[in-house]
Each structure stands twice: as C-alpha cells, then as structure tokens.
Amino acid sequence: MLAMRVLQCLVVFAVLSGCATKYQEMGFTGGVAAQQVTADTWRIQSRGNAYTGAATVQDYILLKAAETTQSAGGTHFQIVNAADASRASTIVTPGSSTTTLVGNQAFTTTSPGSVDTVIKPGQDVYIRVLKLPPTTPPASGLYSAAEIIQFVGSRVQRPT
C-alpha cells in the first residue's frame, strides 16, 4: 500500500514538473509580454504558475527586455522601475473517513485534510531602450541586449 502511494506521488511529480510556465506569450498558464508606453519606454510583464520558480520569471523578464530592445533598434536597456507581481493562494483539501464492517467489528480509516499555500511568481518591469554607439562603453545600470540574449537565452525553456 505504501509502495503504491509513493509510486503515485512520483508519477504526479514527474507530470507536474513539466507544467512550469514556458517562455511564451502571456496566456492562461502565464508567460511574458511587452507593451510600449512611450517612444523609448516599455512595460515588460511576466507571470508564472505554481510550478514556475521566481528566478525563471526574472530570466523571462530580462530576455523579453533584451528582445524588445533589439526589436526597437536599441543596443542596451535600463531598468527604470520594477515591482513584484507575485500572487499567493490557499488550496484546502478536505479530509475523509471510511468505515468498513467486518463481522461485528468496524474499522475506520481516516485521511486528514490539508491546507497548502501556492505562490505564483510574477514581475512587472519598466525599461528604457537605448541605442549606444559601438565605441561607447555602457554606463553602470545598463544591460547589453546582445549579452542578455546570449547568456540568459541559453537557459530559458521555450515551447516545443
């Protein structure tokens, strides 16, 4: 009985580990989006589901900011403002009891309920897109779009 329960847990974990939000347009399970606010300012939003880590959401923000910068003709971006947009929710699973009669004896099996807190990470970032000449060294606080795409892009999981 215990071996069967452990096997079930392993199967559920294997299935759910593939359910983390992938780098995709914003949808029901999360994703990332960019919206232009002014001529050189963009809002980048990323939302994950309960199986997505906060670091993954940060990678999505940086990668989308870099891609947006290049699409807008820029070479670097500056983070102007950032806000945590994570959401927490509680899932309550009720307990149950089953009574079985065997002859004159009653056996009751009780499964306790549970209360779980689920964190869905999210982040909103405003960036300013800059176009620096190749000979100008970037100032502190500026991110190279090409470098972010090279280093962060290699570890981001994309939909297949």
Secondary structure, 3 states (H helix, E strand, C coil): CHHHHHHHHHHHHHHHHCCCCCCCECECCEEEEEEECCCCEEEEEEECCCCCCHHHHHHHHHHHHHHHHHHCCCCEEEEEEEEECCEEEEEEECCEEEEEEECCEEEEEEECCEEEEEEECEEEEEEEEECCCCCCCCCCCEEEHHHHHHHCHHHCCCCC
